[in-house]
Amino acid sequence: MAKQHKNPFKELEATLKETPPEMKKKVMNDIAAAKLIMDLASLFSINLGNALRKLFRTLGDNR
């Protein structure tokens, strides 16, 4: 008969504990801040060139 091996993932699951609510709140706030920074960086890095082209095209039409 084959020897039974311990499942290390079941051992990890047994040691899991509930995270304190204040720690969850801090992590969620940090994630929200990081997402905001990424969105702002995306806005200024991707759309900036297009916005400048439109701006200069508009300025050129007014002359």
Phi and psi restraints in degrees (range 20) as a CNS / XPLOR table:
assign (resid 1 and name C) (resid 2 and name N)
       (resid 2 and name CA) (resid 2 and name C) 1.0 -71.4 20.0 2
assign (resid 2 and name N) (resid 2 and name CA)
       (resid 2 and name C) (resid 3 and name N) 1.0 143.6 20.0 2
assign (resid 2 and name C) (resid 3 and name N)
       (resid 3 and name CA) (resid 3 and name C) 1.0 -75.1 20.0 2
assign (resid 3 and name N) (resid 3 and name CA)
       (resid 3 and name C) (resid 4 and name N) 1.0 133.8 20.0 2
assign (resid 3 and name C) (resid 4 and name N)
       (resid 4 and name CA) (resid 4 and name C) 1.0 -79.7 20.0 2
assign (resid 4 and name N) (resid 4 and name CA)
       (resid 4 and name C) (resid 5 and name N) 1.0 131.5 20.0 2
assign (resid 4 and name C) (resid 5 and name N)
       (resid 5 and name CA) (resid 5 and name C) 1.0 -99.6 20.0 2
assign (resid 5 and name N) (resid 5 and name CA)
       (resid 5 and name C) (resid 6 and name N) 1.0 147.2 20.0 2
assign (resid 5 and name C) (resid 6 and name N)
       (resid 6 and name CA) (resid 6 and name C) 1.0 -73.0 20.0 2
assign (resid 6 and name N) (resid 6 and name CA)
       (resid 6 and name C) (resid 7 and name N) 1.0 141.2 20.0 2
assign (resid 6 and name C) (resid 7 and name N)
       (resid 7 and name CA) (resid 7 and name C) 1.0 -91.2 20.0 2
assign (resid 7 and name N) (resid 7 and name CA)
       (resid 7 and name C) (resid 8 and name N) 1.0 111.3 20.0 2
assign (resid 7 and name C) (resid 8 and name N)
       (resid 8 and name CA) (resid 8 and name C) 1.0 -65.1 20.0 2
assign (resid 8 and name N) (resid 8 and name CA)
       (resid 8 and name C) (resid 9 and name N) 1.0 -24.7 20.0 2
assign (resid 8 and name C) (resid 9 and name N)
       (resid 9 and name CA) (resid 9 and name C) 1.0 -71.1 20.0 2
assign (resid 9 and name N) (resid 9 and name CA)
       (resid 9 and name C) (resid 10 and name N) 1.0 -34.4 20.0 2
assign (resid 9 and name C) (resid 10 and name N)
       (resid 10 and name CA) (resid 10 and name C) 1.0 -68.4 20.0 2
assign (resid 10 and name N) (resid 10 and name CA)
       (resid 10 and name C) (resid 11 and name N) 1.0 -34.1 20.0 2
assign (resid 10 and name C) (resid 11 and name N)
       (resid 11 and name CA) (resid 11 and name C) 1.0 -66.5 20.0 2
assign (resid 11 and name N) (resid 11 and name CA)
       (resid 11 and name C) (resid 12 and name N) 1.0 -40.1 20.0 2
assign (resid 11 and name C) (resid 12 and name N)
       (resid 12 and name CA) (resid 12 and name C) 1.0 -64.1 20.0 2
assign (resid 12 and name N) (resid 12 and name CA)
       (resid 12 and name C) (resid 13 and name N) 1.0 -41.0 20.0 2
assign (resid 12 and name C) (resid 13 and name N)
       (resid 13 and name CA) (resid 13 and name C) 1.0 -63.5 20.0 2
assign (resid 13 and name N) (resid 13 and name CA)
       (resid 13 and name C) (resid 14 and name N) 1.0 -33.9 20.0 2
assign (resid 13 and name C) (resid 14 and name N)
       (resid 14 and name CA) (resid 14 and name C) 1.0 -68.7 20.0 2
assign (resid 14 and name N) (resid 14 and name CA)
       (resid 14 and name C) (resid 15 and name N) 1.0 -25.8 20.0 2
assign (resid 14 and name C) (resid 15 and name N)
       (resid 15 and name CA) (resid 15 and name C) 1.0 -92.0 20.0 2
assign (resid 15 and name N) (resid 15 and name CA)
       (resid 15 and name C) (resid 16 and name N) 1.0 0.0 20.0 2
assign (resid 15 and name C) (resid 16 and name N)
       (resid 16 and name CA) (resid 16 and name C) 1.0 -69.7 20.0 2
assign (resid 16 and name N) (resid 16 and name CA)
       (resid 16 and name C) (resid 17 and name N) 1.0 141.0 20.0 2
assign (resid 16 and name C) (resid 17 and name N)
       (resid 17 and name CA) (resid 17 and name C) 1.0 -128.6 20.0 2
assign (resid 17 and name N) (resid 17 and name CA)
       (resid 17 and name C) (resid 18 and name N) 1.0 157.6 20.0 2
assign (resid 17 and name C) (resid 18 and name N)
       (resid 18 and name CA) (resid 18 and name C) 1.0 -68.9 20.0 2
assign (resid 18 and name N) (resid 18 and name CA)
       (resid 18 and name C) (resid 19 and name N) 1.0 136.8 20.0 2
assign (resid 18 and name C) (resid 19 and name N)
       (resid 19 and name CA) (resid 19 and name C) 1.0 -77.5 20.0 2
assign (resid 19 and name N) (resid 19 and name CA)
       (resid 19 and name C) (resid 20 and name N) 1.0 139.0 20.0 2
assign (resid 19 and name C) (resid 20 and name N)
       (resid 20 and name CA) (resid 20 and name C) 1.0 -63.2 20.0 2
assign (resid 20 and name N) (resid 20 and name CA)
       (resid 20 and name C) (resid 21 and name N) 1.0 144.5 20.0 2
assign (resid 20 and name C) (resid 21 and name N)
       (resid 21 and name CA) (resid 21 and name C) 1.0 -58.5 20.0 2
assign (resid 21 and name N) (resid 21 and name CA)
       (resid 21 and name C) (resid 22 and name N) 1.0 -36.4 20.0 2
assign (resid 21 and name C) (resid 22 and name N)
       (resid 22 and name CA) (resid 22 and name C) 1.0 -67.5 20.0 2
assign (resid 22 and name N) (resid 22 and name CA)
       (resid 22 and name C) (resid 23 and name N) 1.0 -31.9 20.0 2
assign (resid 22 and name C) (resid 23 and name N)
       (resid 23 and name CA) (resid 23 and name C) 1.0 -70.5 20.0 2
assign (resid 23 and name N) (resid 23 and name CA)
       (resid 23 and name C) (resid 24 and name N) 1.0 -40.9 20.0 2
assign (resid 23 and name C) (resid 24 and name N)
       (resid 24 and name CA) (resid 24 and name C) 1.0 -60.6 20.0 2
assign (resid 24 and name N) (resid 24 and name CA)
       (resid 24 and name C) (resid 25 and name N) 1.0 -43.5 20.0 2
assign (resid 24 and name C) (resid 25 and name N)
       (resid 25 and name CA) (resid 25 and name C) 1.0 -63.3 20.0 2
assign (resid 25 and name N) (resid 25 and name CA)
       (resid 25 and name C) (resid 26 and name N) 1.0 -43.0 20.0 2
assign (resid 25 and name C) (resid 26 and name N)
       (resid 26 and name CA) (resid 26 and name C) 1.0 -63.1 20.0 2
assign (resid 26 and name N) (resid 26 and name CA)
       (resid 26 and name C) (resid 27 and name N) 1.0 -44.3 20.0 2
assign (resid 26 and name C) (resid 27 and name N)
       (resid 27 and name CA) (resid 27 and name C) 1.0 -63.6 20.0 2
assign (resid 27 and name N) (resid 27 and name CA)
       (resid 27 and name C) (resid 28 and name N) 1.0 -43.4 20.0 2
assign (resid 27 and name C) (resid 28 and name N)
       (resid 28 and name CA) (resid 28 and name C) 1.0 -65.4 20.0 2
assign (resid 28 and name N) (resid 28 and name CA)
       (resid 28 and name C) (resid 29 and name N) 1.0 -37.6 20.0 2
assign (resid 28 and name C) (resid 29 and name N)
       (resid 29 and name CA) (resid 29 and name C) 1.0 -65.2 20.0 2
assign (resid 29 and name N) (resid 29 and name CA)
       (resid 29 and name C) (resid 30 and name N) 1.0 -41.1 20.0 2
assign (resid 29 and name C) (resid 30 and name N)
       (resid 30 and name CA) (resid 30 and name C) 1.0 -63.8 20.0 2
assign (resid 30 and name N) (resid 30 and name CA)
       (resid 30 and name C) (resid 31 and name N) 1.0 -40.5 20.0 2
assign (resid 30 and name C) (resid 31 and name N)
       (resid 31 and name CA) (resid 31 and name C) 1.0 -65.7 20.0 2
assign (resid 31 and name N) (resid 31 and name CA)
       (resid 31 and name C) (resid 32 and name N) 1.0 -41.6 20.0 2
assign (resid 31 and name C) (resid 32 and name N)
       (resid 32 and name CA) (resid 32 and name C) 1.0 -63.2 20.0 2
assign (resid 32 and name N) (resid 32 and name CA)
       (resid 32 and name C) (resid 33 and name N) 1.0 -41.2 20.0 2
assign (resid 32 and name C) (resid 33 and name N)
       (resid 33 and name CA) (resid 33 and name C) 1.0 -65.1 20.0 2
assign (resid 33 and name N) (resid 33 and name CA)
       (resid 33 and name C) (resid 34 and name N) 1.0 -42.4 20.0 2
assign (resid 33 and name C) (resid 34 and name N)
       (resid 34 and name CA) (resid 34 and name C) 1.0 -63.7 20.0 2
assign (resid 34 and name N) (resid 34 and name CA)
       (resid 34 and name C) (resid 35 and name N) 1.0 -40.7 20.0 2
assign (resid 34 and name C) (resid 35 and name N)
       (resid 35 and name CA) (resid 35 and name C) 1.0 -64.9 20.0 2
assign (resid 35 and name N) (resid 35 and name CA)
       (resid 35 and name C) (resid 36 and name N) 1.0 -40.9 20.0 2
assign (resid 35 and name C) (resid 36 and name N)
       (resid 36 and name CA) (resid 36 and name C) 1.0 -61.3 20.0 2
assign (resid 36 and name N) (resid 36 and name CA)
       (resid 36 and name C) (resid 37 and name N) 1.0 -44.8 20.0 2
assign (resid 36 and name C) (resid 37 and name N)
       (resid 37 and name CA) (resid 37 and name C) 1.0 -63.0 20.0 2
assign (resid 37 and name N) (resid 37 and name CA)
       (resid 37 and name C) (resid 38 and name N) 1.0 -41.9 20.0 2
assign (resid 37 and name C) (resid 38 and name N)
       (resid 38 and name CA) (resid 38 and name C) 1.0 -65.3 20.0 2
assign (resid 38 and name N) (resid 38 and name CA)
       (resid 38 and name C) (resid 39 and name N) 1.0 -40.4 20.0 2
assign (resid 38 and name C) (resid 39 and name N)
       (resid 39 and name CA) (resid 39 and name C) 1.0 -64.7 20.0 2
assign (resid 39 and name N) (resid 39 and name CA)
       (resid 39 and name C) (resid 40 and name N) 1.0 -42.0 20.0 2
assign (resid 39 and name C) (resid 40 and name N)
       (resid 40 and name CA) (resid 40 and name C) 1.0 -66.1 20.0 2
assign (resid 40 and name N) (resid 40 and name CA)
       (resid 40 and name C) (resid 41 and name N) 1.0 -40.8 20.0 2
assign (resid 40 and name C) (resid 41 and name N)
       (resid 41 and name CA) (resid 41 and name C) 1.0 -62.9 20.0 2
assign (resid 41 and name N) (resid 41 and name CA)
       (resid 41 and name C) (resid 42 and name N) 1.0 -41.0 20.0 2
assign (resid 41 and name C) (resid 42 and name N)
       (resid 42 and name CA) (resid 42 and name C) 1.0 -64.1 20.0 2
assign (resid 42 and name N) (resid 42 and name CA)
       (resid 42 and name C) (resid 43 and name N) 1.0 -43.0 20.0 2
assign (resid 42 and name C) (resid 43 and name N)
       (resid 43 and name CA) (resid 43 and name C) 1.0 -59.2 20.0 2
assign (resid 43 and name N) (resid 43 and name CA)
       (resid 43 and name C) (resid 44 and name N) 1.0 -46.4 20.0 2
assign (resid 43 and name C) (resid 44 and name N)
       (resid 44 and name CA) (resid 44 and name C) 1.0 -80.9 20.0 2
assign (resid 44 and name N) (resid 44 and name CA)
       (resid 44 and name C) (resid 45 and name N) 1.0 -25.4 20.0 2
assign (resid 44 and name C) (resid 45 and name N)
       (resid 45 and name CA) (resid 45 and name C) 1.0 -88.4 20.0 2
assign (resid 45 and name N) (resid 45 and name CA)
       (resid 45 and name C) (resid 46 and name N) 1.0 -37.3 20.0 2
assign (resid 45 and name C) (resid 46 and name N)
       (resid 46 and name CA) (resid 46 and name C) 1.0 -87.3 20.0 2
assign (resid 46 and name N) (resid 46 and name CA)
       (resid 46 and name C) (resid 47 and name N) 1.0 -47.9 20.0 2
assign (resid 46 and name C) (resid 47 and name N)
       (resid 47 and name CA) (resid 47 and name C) 1.0 -89.0 20.0 2
assign (resid 47 and name N) (resid 47 and name CA)
       (resid 47 and name C) (resid 48 and name N) 1.0 -10.0 20.0 2
assign (resid 47 and name C) (resid 48 and name N)
       (resid 48 and name CA) (resid 48 and name C) 1.0 -63.5 20.0 2
assign (resid 48 and name N) (resid 48 and name CA)
       (resid 48 and name C) (resid 49 and name N) 1.0 -44.1 20.0 2
assign (resid 48 and name C) (resid 49 and name N)
       (resid 49 and name CA) (resid 49 and name C) 1.0 -61.7 20.0 2
assign (resid 49 and name N) (resid 49 and name CA)
       (resid 49 and name C) (resid 50 and name N) 1.0 -43.2 20.0 2
assign (resid 49 and name C) (resid 50 and name N)
       (resid 50 and name CA) (resid 50 and name C) 1.0 -65.4 20.0 2
assign (resid 50 and name N) (resid 50 and name CA)
       (resid 50 and name C) (resid 51 and name N) 1.0 -41.8 20.0 2
assign (resid 50 and name C) (resid 51 and name N)
       (resid 51 and name CA) (resid 51 and name C) 1.0 -64.5 20.0 2
assign (resid 51 and name N) (resid 51 and name CA)
       (resid 51 and name C) (resid 52 and name N) 1.0 -41.0 20.0 2
assign (resid 51 and name C) (resid 52 and name N)
       (resid 52 and name CA) (resid 52 and name C) 1.0 -65.4 20.0 2
assign (resid 52 and name N) (resid 52 and name CA)
       (resid 52 and name C) (resid 53 and name N) 1.0 -39.8 20.0 2
assign (resid 52 and name C) (resid 53 and name N)
       (resid 53 and name CA) (resid 53 and name C) 1.0 -60.8 20.0 2
assign (resid 53 and name N) (resid 53 and name CA)
       (resid 53 and name C) (resid 54 and name N) 1.0 -44.1 20.0 2
assign (resid 53 and name C) (resid 54 and name N)
       (resid 54 and name CA) (resid 54 and name C) 1.0 -65.5 20.0 2
assign (resid 54 and name N) (resid 54 and name CA)
       (resid 54 and name C) (resid 55 and name N) 1.0 -38.0 20.0 2
assign (resid 54 and name C) (resid 55 and name N)
       (resid 55 and name CA) (resid 55 and name C) 1.0 -63.8 20.0 2
assign (resid 55 and name N) (resid 55 and name CA)
       (resid 55 and name C) (resid 56 and name N) 1.0 -48.1 20.0 2
assign (resid 55 and name C) (resid 56 and name N)
       (resid 56 and name CA) (resid 56 and name C) 1.0 -69.9 20.0 2
assign (resid 56 and name N) (resid 56 and name CA)
       (resid 56 and name C) (resid 57 and name N) 1.0 -32.1 20.0 2
assign (resid 56 and name C) (resid 57 and name N)
       (resid 57 and name CA) (resid 57 and name C) 1.0 -65.5 20.0 2
assign (resid 57 and name N) (resid 57 and name CA)
       (resid 57 and name C) (resid 58 and name N) 1.0 -40.9 20.0 2
assign (resid 57 and name C) (resid 58 and name N)
       (resid 58 and name CA) (resid 58 and name C) 1.0 -66.6 20.0 2
assign (resid 58 and name N) (resid 58 and name CA)
       (resid 58 and name C) (resid 59 and name N) 1.0 -42.5 20.0 2
assign (resid 58 and name C) (resid 59 and name N)
       (resid 59 and name CA) (resid 59 and name C) 1.0 -64.9 20.0 2
assign (resid 59 and name N) (resid 59 and name CA)
       (resid 59 and name C) (resid 60 and name N) 1.0 -35.8 20.0 2
assign (resid 59 and name C) (resid 60 and name N)
       (resid 60 and name CA) (resid 60 and name C) 1.0 -68.7 20.0 2
assign (resid 60 and name N) (resid 60 and name CA)
       (resid 60 and name C) (resid 61 and name N) 1.0 -31.1 20.0 2
assign (resid 60 and name C) (resid 61 and name N)
       (resid 61 and name CA) (resid 61 and name C) 1.0 -72.8 20.0 2
assign (resid 61 and name N) (resid 61 and name CA)
       (resid 61 and name C) (resid 62 and name N) 1.0 -25.7 20.0 2
assign (resid 61 and name C) (resid 62 and name N)
       (resid 62 and name CA) (resid 62 and name C) 1.0 -81.3 20.0 2
assign (resid 62 and name N) (resid 62 and name CA)
       (resid 62 and name C) (resid 63 and name N) 1.0 -11.5 20.0 2
